[in-house]
Amino acid sequence: FTLSTFILNSVDQSQLTIGVQYVDLSMGTLTRLARKATTGDISLLDISAITIGNPLHLMVADWDANKDPYTADTITVFVASNVEQSAPEPLIMLENDLDSGVFTGFLNTSEGSQAKQDQVLQVSLPLSCAETAALQVTYQDKIKVDGNQGTISKSIPYTFDSRVSISSFLALENDTLTVTLRDMKQTSEPRLNVSVKALHNASGTVFSETILELAATSSCSTTYTGSISLCVDCSSDVQRLNVGKAHLRKIVASFTDSLNSVKVCQEDCDTLGACALRCTNSDTVESPASYVSERGTLTTEPFMAKVDNFNITLQDVDADKIPSVRSLVLQLSYFHYGFYQSFCDTTAQLQESDSVLGIFNALVDIRSNLAGSTCKLSSRDRIQVSYNDYIPAAQVVDLVYLYCNAIITQRQTVNLNSMLGITVQDCDMDITANVDAIEVVVRSFDRQQTLMDSKTIILYETSSSSALQATFTGAILLSDVYNASSNNVLFASNETESITSSYVDLLTSSPPSNVSRVARTFICTGLSMNAANVVGGRTIVNEQFSSSGLLNIAITDLTARASQIFNPRVVQARLEGALGTDMELVYLQESDAAQGTFTGSIVLSAGVPFAHYDHVLGPAHPSDRLFLTTADECDGVHNLSLSCIQIGQIVAPSFAPVAPGSELTVVVVDA
């Protein structure tokens, strides 16, 4: 059976229930109660006001909202704040016991300025004591005691914990910081004092302390502000705080008042790793620390390495104090020797190894760091490690140099009684120490490779040389007069074949070290050039040529034979005669290394019009001359002059038959 009206209205307030009984022959007596309508009541659990940041625990008692005595019913209330007014946060409350009509629930609160509808009530700090600091809770009661629907409201006061803050998380020496206090309990006071301390970060001990007076931002304000300047090794006073010059300094501001009771919680852990949250009430609030920034320090080890790996250590207190920073990314730039533009860039990630000192480390394996890259490192290259320190803003740089092999250079050929210049480049010599001069041993040898003379000379670093180049230069005189007293004069003669210079390289890109680097120079002995004209099966020599045939040119160079450097030779052929001038180039190639011989040829063709550089020398006349010119590796110019001749011819006056016994006239023409 059902009751036609489950909820009955009664004028008699003392009559709370109406019972209806029914006797079932098999089941017995059944009883059903009809509830009397009541008006819902909203209240806070255990407290009279809420501190924002804590959960808001609510209770609603509404007997007639108990729809089903055998099921826990639910109701919905709405909570509004000074931030979430137009769209309050809904809170679904659950009946705390069957058939009780009492509903409970909680809603988290947070300080904020934007409504989010995320089951967290956002509340902003009142700027003045004139603002109402209360939350509005509303409940739609479907049947009140008078039988009508209605909205039940409850105003719940709230407060904020006092809070002290410093304007900058990271500060520089000599900066001015703003200290702000937010307090809802001392709004009648125009000024309040806070303590500002400089602490050693590692130990937490006080380095210096001063009292700073804060002023209310307006009448009846909840916000107080004041400024204090940081100074180095000064006397702390009401406007200045001495932060000294020691590393790892932090600044905190604290406010103490008997009206200011704040719950302070700290996690304590035992040696087995079990942790518990310990909370106590304190009348002192302290600001988050502001750290005195210092430039990060970057080191690499070893600072000279083979193409293998190296370790990076970075200490940056500033980066360490940002809670989310537990690793840093540094840039690696790769440079070829003597260049200032990187040819490749990669990165290395450093992990924090010491949270107190702010130390980050990474072991960089160069090969894996460049795996799959088109970058190829070689000896004498360098790696620049860069870190961008934001406070103070600066780029911190350190370099890793790869061992390089020294290079010694001098001219390939030189004349007697001239100066021989010597240059040595040794990048690691200049890096390992401040070296301004090095020694080089210079020796002369004859054609049988017998030592003729030996001198040790000093090479000095050039003024334009940088630490990347480390260039040393010097010179020695090659004289055909023996001089034993001077180290700047080396004996050499016409019998000298080569001059060697030796430099001991202490550090090399691969074992072993202490390797002698040697450069060799050959004494110029000059060359000889000759030409032969092959025409009609005959060879014309003795500085003569005909107007046709093939002109073969040969050069013998003893210096090339000694040095084994056979660069192609170029001979310029210039024909000058009555019909004009023709110019050609003849390229000679090495033909006999043992003798230092170079050979080449050009076509002579009479009657061909002049065309310069067409590989054919044009018409010739008995008065024409041919000039051959070339230069050797010692910059010596060599000339050969040839005079033109005509090949003799037999000329018959007529091709008519000749009768036997008659006379035959023969004419021979040979200029």
C-alpha positions in Angstrom: 0.0 0.0 0.0 1.0 3.6 -0.4 0.2 6.8 1.4 -1.5 9.2 -0.9 0.6 12.0 0.6 3.9 10.9 2.0 4.8 14.2 3.7 1.9 15.7 5.8 1.7 19.3 7.0 0.5 19.8 10.5 -0.2 22.9 12.4 0.8 21.2 15.5 4.5 21.5 15.6 4.9 18.8 18.3 3.3 16.1 16.0 6.3 14.8 14.1 5.0 11.5 12.6 1.8 9.9 11.6 1.7 6.1 11.6 -0.4 3.9 9.3 -0.8 0.3 10.2 -2.1 -2.6 8.1 -2.7 -6.2 9.3 -1.6 -8.8 6.8 -3.0 -12.3 7.7 0.2 -14.0 6.6 2.8 -11.3 7.3 1.4 -9.6 10.4 1.1 -5.9 11.1 2.9 -3.5 8.7 3.6 0.1 9.8 4.4 3.1 7.6 5.3 6.5 9.0 4.6 9.8 7.3 7.3 12.4 8.1 6.4 15.9 9.2 7.9 18.7 7.0 10.9 20.5 8.5 13.0 23.5 7.3 16.6 22.6 6.3 19.4 23.9 8.5 23.0 24.6 7.3 25.9 24.6 9.6 29.7 24.2 9.7 31.2 21.1 11.4 33.2 21.8 14.6 34.2 25.4 13.7 32.7 28.8 13.3 34.9 30.1 10.4 37.0 28.6 7.7 40.6 29.4 6.8 41.0 29.5 3.0 43.1 26.7 1.8 41.4 24.2 4.1 38.3 22.1 3.2 34.9 23.5 3.9 33.0 20.9 5.9 29.2 21.4 5.8 26.2 19.7 7.5 22.5 20.1 6.4 19.7 18.8 8.6 16.4 18.4 6.7 14.2 15.6 7.9 11.9 15.6 4.9 14.9 15.2 2.5 15.1 11.6 3.8 13.2 10.1 0.9 13.9 6.5 1.5 14.6 5.1 5.0 16.5 2.2 3.5 18.9 4.2 1.3 21.4 7.0 1.9 19.8 10.0 0.1 21.7 13.0 -1.4 21.1 16.7 -1.7 23.0 19.5 -3.5 24.0 22.8 -2.0 25.8 25.7 -3.8 28.7 27.6 -2.3 29.6 31.1 -3.6 32.6 33.3 -3.0 33.9 36.8 -4.0 35.4 35.0 -7.1 32.7 32.5 -7.9 29.5 34.5 -7.5 27.5 34.1 -10.7 28.3 30.3 -11.0 28.8 28.9 -7.5 30.4 25.6 -6.9 27.9 22.7 -6.5 28.4 20.3 -3.5 26.6 17.0 -3.5 26.1 15.9 0.2 25.4 12.4 1.3 23.0 11.3 4.2 25.4 10.4 6.9 23.2 7.5 8.2 20.1 5.7 6.9 16.8 7.3 7.8 18.6 10.2 9.6 17.8 13.3 7.4 21.3 14.6 8.2 23.6 15.3 5.2 27.4 16.0 5.2 30.0 16.9 2.7 33.1 19.0 2.1 34.4 21.3 -0.6 38.1 22.2 -1.1 39.0 25.9 -1.1 41.9 27.7 -2.6 43.1 31.3 -3.0 42.6 32.4 -6.6 41.1 35.0 -8.8 39.4 32.9 -11.6 36.3 30.8 -11.4 37.1 27.3 -12.7 34.1 25.0 -11.7 36.5 22.3 -10.8 35.2 21.3 -7.3 37.6 23.7 -5.7 36.2 27.0 -4.5 38.3 30.0 -5.5 38.5 32.8 -3.0 40.5 36.1 -3.2 41.9 38.0 -0.3 39.8 41.1 0.6 41.8 44.2 0.1 40.1 46.1 2.9 38.4 45.3 6.1 35.3 47.0 4.6 34.8 44.0 2.4 32.6 41.2 3.7 34.8 38.1 4.2 32.1 35.4 4.0 31.1 32.5 1.8 27.4 32.1 0.9 25.9 28.6 1.0 22.5 28.1 -0.5 20.2 25.0 -0.3 16.9 24.6 -2.2 14.5 23.1 0.4 11.6 21.5 -1.5 9.2 21.5 1.4 9.7 23.8 4.4 7.8 23.6 7.6 5.1 25.8 6.1 4.7 23.4 3.2 6.2 25.7 0.6 9.5 25.5 -1.3 12.3 27.9 -0.3 15.9 28.8 -0.5 17.9 28.3 2.7 21.1 30.4 2.9 24.0 30.5 5.3 26.8 33.0 5.5 30.1 31.4 6.6 32.9 33.7 7.7 36.4 33.0 6.3 39.9 34.2 6.9 43.4 33.8 5.3 46.6 32.8 7.0 49.0 35.7 7.3 51.6 35.5 4.6 55.0 37.2 4.0 56.6 37.4 0.6 59.7 38.9 -1.0 59.4 40.5 -4.5 62.2 38.5 -6.1 63.0 34.8 -5.9 66.5 35.5 -7.1 68.3 38.8 -6.3 71.6 40.4 -7.2 73.9 42.1 -4.8 72.9 45.8 -4.3 69.3 45.0 -5.4 66.3 46.6 -3.7 63.6 44.1 -2.6 60.0 44.7 -1.7 58.6 42.8 1.4 54.9 42.3 1.4 52.8 41.2 4.4 49.2 40.1 4.0 47.2 40.0 7.3 43.4 40.1 8.0 43.7 40.3 11.8 45.7 43.5 12.2 43.8 45.8 9.8 43.5 48.4 12.5 47.2 48.9 12.6 48.8 51.4 10.1 52.3 49.9 10.4 53.7 46.5 11.3 57.3 45.2 11.7 58.9 42.2 10.1 62.3 40.6 10.6 64.6 40.3 7.5 67.5 37.9 7.8 70.4 36.9 5.6 71.2 33.2 6.1 73.9 30.7 5.1 72.0 28.4 2.8 73.8 25.2 3.8 73.7 25.6 7.6 70.7 28.0 8.0 72.6 30.1 10.5 72.0 33.8 10.6 74.6 36.0 8.8 72.9 39.3 9.4 69.4 40.6 10.5 67.4 43.8 10.5 63.9 45.0 11.4 61.9 46.4 8.5 58.8 48.6 9.1 55.9 47.9 6.7 53.1 50.4 6.0 49.5 49.6 5.1 48.8 50.3 1.5 45.5 52.1 2.4 43.2 52.7 5.4 41.9 49.5 6.9 44.1 47.6 4.4 45.0 43.9 4.6 48.3 44.5 2.8 51.5 46.0 4.1 54.7 46.7 2.1 58.2 48.0 2.6 61.6 48.0 0.8 65.0 47.0 1.8 68.3 47.3 -0.1 71.0 44.6 -0.2 74.6 45.6 0.3 77.9 43.9 0.4 80.0 44.1 3.7 78.0 47.0 5.0 76.2 47.6 8.3 72.6 46.4 8.4 70.1 49.0 9.4 66.4 49.8 8.9 66.8 50.2 5.2 69.8 47.9 4.3 70.7 44.3 4.8 74.3 43.0 4.6 74.6 39.9 2.4 78.4 39.7 2.5 80.4 38.1 -0.2 80.1 34.4 0.8 78.5 31.9 -1.5 75.1 30.3 -1.0 73.2 33.1 0.7 69.4 33.3 1.1 67.1 36.0 2.5 63.9 35.4 4.5 61.4 37.7 6.1 59.2 36.7 9.1 56.3 38.2 11.0 55.3 37.3 14.6 52.0 38.2 16.4 49.9 36.7 19.1 46.8 37.0 16.9 48.5 35.2 14.1 48.2 31.4 14.7 49.2 29.4 11.7 49.4 25.6 11.2 53.0 24.8 10.1 53.5 21.2 8.8 56.8 19.4 8.1 57.5 15.9 6.8 59.8 13.9 9.2 61.4 10.7 7.9 63.2 8.0 9.9 66.3 6.0 8.9 64.1 3.3 7.2 62.4 5.9 5.0 59.1 5.9 6.8 57.7 9.5 6.7 55.0 11.3 8.7 53.5 14.8 8.5 54.1 16.7 11.8 51.9 19.9 12.2 52.2 22.5 14.9 50.5 25.9 15.5 52.9 28.8 15.3 52.5 32.6 15.8 55.3 33.3 13.3 55.0 33.1 9.5 58.1 33.1 7.3 58.5 34.1 3.6 59.8 31.7 1.0 63.6 32.3 0.6 65.0 34.8 -1.9 68.5 33.7 -3.0 71.4 36.0 -3.8 72.3 35.1 -7.3 75.8 34.4 -8.4 77.3 33.5 -11.8 77.5 29.8 -12.4 81.0 28.2 -12.6 81.7 25.8 -15.4 84.7 23.4 -15.6 85.6 20.6 -17.9 88.1 17.8 -17.2 90.3 17.1 -18.8 90.5 20.4 -20.6 92.6 18.6 -23.2 91.5 15.2 -24.5 91.7 12.6 -27.2 88.5 12.1 -29.2 86.9 10.1 -26.3 85.0 11.7 -23.4 85.2 14.4 -20.8 83.4 15.5 -17.7 81.4 18.7 -17.3 80.8 20.2 -13.8 78.5 23.2 -13.4 77.7 24.9 -10.1 74.8 27.3 -10.2 73.1 28.1 -6.9 70.3 30.0 -8.8 69.2 27.1 -11.0 69.3 24.7 -8.0 66.9 26.8 -6.0 64.1 26.5 -8.6 62.3 23.4 -7.3 61.5 21.9 -10.7 65.1 22.2 -12.0 66.9 18.9 -11.4 68.7 18.8 -14.8 70.2 21.4 -17.1 70.9 21.4 -20.8 74.2 22.9 -22.1 75.2 23.5 -25.7 78.3 21.9 -27.2 79.8 23.7 -30.2 82.5 22.1 -32.3 85.2 24.2 -34.0 87.9 23.3 -36.4 91.4 24.5 -35.7 91.8 28.2 -36.4 88.1 28.8 -37.1 85.7 30.8 -35.0 82.5 29.6 -36.6 81.3 26.2 -35.3 80.8 23.5 -37.9 78.5 21.5 -35.6 76.3 21.9 -32.5 74.9 19.4 -30.0 73.6 19.4 -26.4 74.5 17.7 -23.2 72.1 17.1 -20.3 73.6 17.6 -16.8 71.9 16.0 -13.7 71.9 17.5 -10.3 74.4 15.8 -8.0 74.3 18.1 -4.9 71.1 19.8 -4.0 72.7 21.9 -1.3 75.6 23.3 -3.4 73.7 23.4 -6.7 76.2 21.1 -8.6 75.3 19.5 -11.9 77.4 16.9 -13.7 77.6 15.0 -17.0 80.1 12.7 -18.6 80.1 13.5 -22.3 81.0 10.6 -24.7 82.0 12.5 -27.8 81.5 9.6 -30.1 78.0 8.9 -28.9 77.2 12.6 -28.7 77.9 12.8 -32.4 76.4 9.5 -33.4 74.5 9.6 -36.6 75.7 13.2 -37.2 77.5 14.5 -40.2 80.0 16.2 -37.8 83.4 14.6 -37.8 86.0 15.6 -35.2 89.7 15.5 -35.9 92.8 16.4 -33.9 93.3 20.0 -33.2 89.6 20.7 -33.0 88.1 22.2 -29.9 84.7 21.9 -28.1 83.1 24.9 -26.5 80.7 24.2 -23.6 78.2 27.0 -23.1 75.7 27.6 -20.3 73.3 30.6 -20.3 73.1 31.9 -16.7 69.9 33.9 -16.5 70.6 35.7 -13.2 73.0 37.4 -13.5 72.5 37.3 -17.3 75.7 36.0 -18.8 77.0 33.1 -20.9 79.5 30.9 -19.0 81.9 29.2 -21.4 84.6 26.6 -21.0 86.7 24.8 -23.7 87.9 21.3 -24.3 90.8 21.0 -26.7 91.6 17.9 -28.6 95.3 17.0 -28.8 96.9 18.2 -32.0 99.9 17.2 -34.0 102.4 20.0 -34.5 102.9 21.3 -38.1 106.3 22.6 -39.1 106.6 24.4 -42.5 109.3 26.0 -44.6 109.9 26.6 -48.3 110.4 23.6 -50.5 113.4 25.1 -52.2 115.8 27.9 -51.4 118.9 29.5 -52.9 122.3 29.6 -51.2 123.2 32.7 -49.1 119.5 33.5 -48.4 117.3 33.3 -45.4 115.2 30.2 -44.7 112.0 31.0 -42.8 110.6 28.3 -40.5 107.0 28.2 -39.0 105.7 25.8 -36.3 102.0 25.5 -35.3 101.4 23.6 -32.1 98.0 24.4 -30.5 98.4 22.3 -27.4 101.9 23.7 -26.6 100.3 27.2 -26.3 97.4 26.0 -24.2 99.2 23.9 -21.6 101.4 26.8 -20.6 102.1 30.4 -21.5 104.8 29.4 -24.0 106.3 32.3 -26.0 109.3 30.6 -27.6 110.2 27.1 -28.8 113.4 25.4 -30.1 114.0 24.0 -33.6 117.1 22.1 -34.8 118.1 22.9 -38.4 120.6 20.6 -40.3 122.2 20.6 -43.8 123.0 17.4 -45.8 125.0 16.8 -48.9 124.0 14.6 -51.9 125.2 11.5 -50.0 123.0 12.5 -47.0 126.1 13.2 -44.9 125.6 15.8 -42.2 127.3 19.1 -43.0 126.1 21.4 -40.2 123.6 21.6 -37.4 122.2 24.6 -35.4 119.5 25.1 -32.8 117.4 28.2 -33.3 114.6 29.9 -31.3 111.2 30.5 -32.8 109.0 33.1 -31.2 105.2 33.2 -31.0 103.9 35.8 -33.5 102.0 38.8 -32.1 99.0 38.0 -34.2 98.8 34.4 -33.0 95.9 33.5 -30.7 95.6 30.6 -28.3 93.8 28.7 -31.0 96.7 29.0 -33.5 99.9 29.0 -31.4 102.1 30.0 -34.4 105.9 30.3 -33.8 108.2 31.8 -36.5 112.0 32.2 -37.0 114.6 32.2 -39.8 118.3 31.1 -40.3 120.8 32.2 -42.9 122.2 29.6 -45.3 125.8 30.6 -46.0 128.5 29.0 -48.1 131.0 30.2 -45.4 131.2 28.0 -42.3 130.4 29.8 -39.1 130.7 27.8 -35.9 130.1 30.7 -33.5 126.6 31.8 -34.6 123.4 29.7 -34.2 121.7 31.9 -36.8 124.0 30.8 -39.7 123.9 27.3 -41.2 126.7 26.1 -43.5 125.6 25.0 -47.0 127.4 24.8 -50.4 126.8 23.7 -54.0 127.2 20.2 -52.7 124.2 20.6 -50.3 121.1 18.8 -51.3 118.7 19.5 -48.5 118.0 21.4 -45.3 115.9 19.8 -42.5 114.2 21.4 -39.5 113.1 19.3 -36.5 110.7 20.1 -33.7 109.8 17.8 -30.8 106.0 17.6 -30.3 105.4 16.9 -26.6 101.6 16.2 -27.0 100.1 14.3 -29.9 96.7 13.2 -30.9 97.7 9.5 -30.4 100.6 7.7 -28.8 103.5 8.1 -28.7 104.3 11.6 -27.5 107.6 13.4 -27.9 107.5 12.9 -31.7 109.9 14.9 -33.9 108.1 16.8 -36.7 110.5 17.4 -39.7 110.3 19.7 -42.6 112.8 19.5 -45.6 114.1 22.2 -48.0 116.2 21.6 -51.1 118.9 23.8 -52.4 118.3 25.2 -55.8 120.7 23.8 -58.4 119.0 25.3 -61.5 117.8 23.5 -64.6 118.8 23.0 -68.3 116.5 23.2 -71.3 117.1 22.0 -74.9 115.0 21.5 -78.0 115.2 19.2 -81.0 113.2 19.6 -84.3 112.2 16.3 -85.8 111.1 16.8 -89.5 111.1 14.3 -92.4 112.9 11.7 -90.3 115.8 14.1 -89.6 116.6 15.8 -86.2 117.7 19.4 -86.2 119.6 20.5 -83.1 122.3 23.1 -82.3 119.7 25.8 -81.5 118.1 25.6 -84.9 114.6 24.7 -86.2 112.7 24.3 -89.4 109.3 25.6 -90.4 107.6 22.3 -90.0 107.8 19.0 -88.1 107.6 18.4 -84.3 109.6 20.5 -81.8 110.5 18.3 -78.8 111.5 20.2 -75.6 113.3 18.7 -72.7 114.2 20.1 -69.2 116.6 18.5 -66.7 116.0 19.7 -63.0 118.4 18.4 -60.3 116.4 20.0 -57.5 113.2 18.2 -58.6 115.2 15.0 -58.7 116.4 15.5 -55.1 113.0 16.6 -53.7 111.0 14.1 -55.7 108.5 16.9 -56.4 107.5 16.6 -60.1 105.1 19.4 -60.8 104.2 19.8 -64.5 106.4 22.5 -66.2 105.1 25.1 -68.6 107.3 26.5 -71.4 106.2 29.6 -73.3 107.1 29.5 -77.0 107.2 32.8 -78.8 107.8 32.9 -82.6 109.0 36.3 -84.0 109.5 36.9 -87.7 108.8 39.0 -90.7 105.2 37.8 -90.9 104.3 38.5 -87.3 104.3 36.9 -83.8 102.8 33.6 -82.6 102.5 32.6 -78.9 102.0 29.1 -77.6 102.3 27.2 -74.3 104.0 23.8 -74.1 103.2 21.6 -71.1 106.0 19.3 -70.0 105.5 16.2 -67.8 108.0 14.3 -65.7 109.5 11.5 -67.8 112.5 10.3 -65.8 112.3 10.7 -62.0 115.8 9.4 -61.5 117.3 12.2 -63.7 114.7 14.9 -63.0 113.7 15.1 -66.6 110.5 16.7 -68.1 109.5 16.4 -71.8 106.9 17.8 -74.1 106.3 18.8 -77.7 104.5 21.2 -80.1 103.7 21.1 -83.8 105.5 23.4 -86.3 103.4 24.0 -89.4 104.4 26.5 -92.1 101.8 28.3 -94.0 99.2 28.2 -91.2 97.8 31.6 -90.3 98.7 32.9 -86.9 96.3 31.9 -84.1 97.7 32.3 -80.6 97.5 29.4 -78.2 96.1 26.9 -80.7 98.9 24.4 -79.9 100.5 25.0 -83.4 103.4 27.4 -84.2 102.6 29.2 -87.5 104.7 30.1 -90.6 108.4 30.6 -90.4 110.9 32.5 -92.5 114.7 32.1 -92.6 114.9 35.3 -90.6 112.4 34.1 -87.9 113.5 33.3 -84.3 111.8 31.1 -81.7 112.2 32.0 -78.0 111.5 29.3 -75.3 111.0 30.6 -71.7 110.3 28.7 -68.4 110.8 29.1 -64.7 111.9 26.5 -62.1 110.7 26.0 -58.5 113.4 28.3 -57.3 111.8 31.2 -59.3 114.7 31.2 -61.7 113.8 32.1 -65.3 115.5 30.1 -68.1 115.5 31.1 -71.8 116.4 29.2 -75.0 116.7 30.9 -78.5 116.4 29.0 -81.7 117.0 30.3 -85.3 115.0 29.2 -88.3 116.5 27.2 -91.2 115.0 25.9 -94.4 115.4 22.2 -95.4 117.2 22.0 -98.7 115.2 21.0 -101.8 116.0 19.6 -105.3 114.2 21.4 -108.0 113.9 20.2 -111.6 113.1 22.9 -114.2 110.6 20.7 -116.1 108.7 17.4 -115.7 109.0 16.8 -119.5 110.6 13.5 -120.6 114.4 13.6 -121.2 115.9 11.9 -124.2 118.7 9.4 -123.5 122.1 10.9 -123.8 120.8 14.4 -123.2 121.8 16.7 -120.3 119.6 16.9 -117.1 119.7 20.2 -115.2 119.2 19.9 -111.4 118.8 22.9 -109.0 119.4 22.5 -105.3 117.9 25.2 -103.1 119.3 25.4 -99.5 119.2 28.7 -97.8 
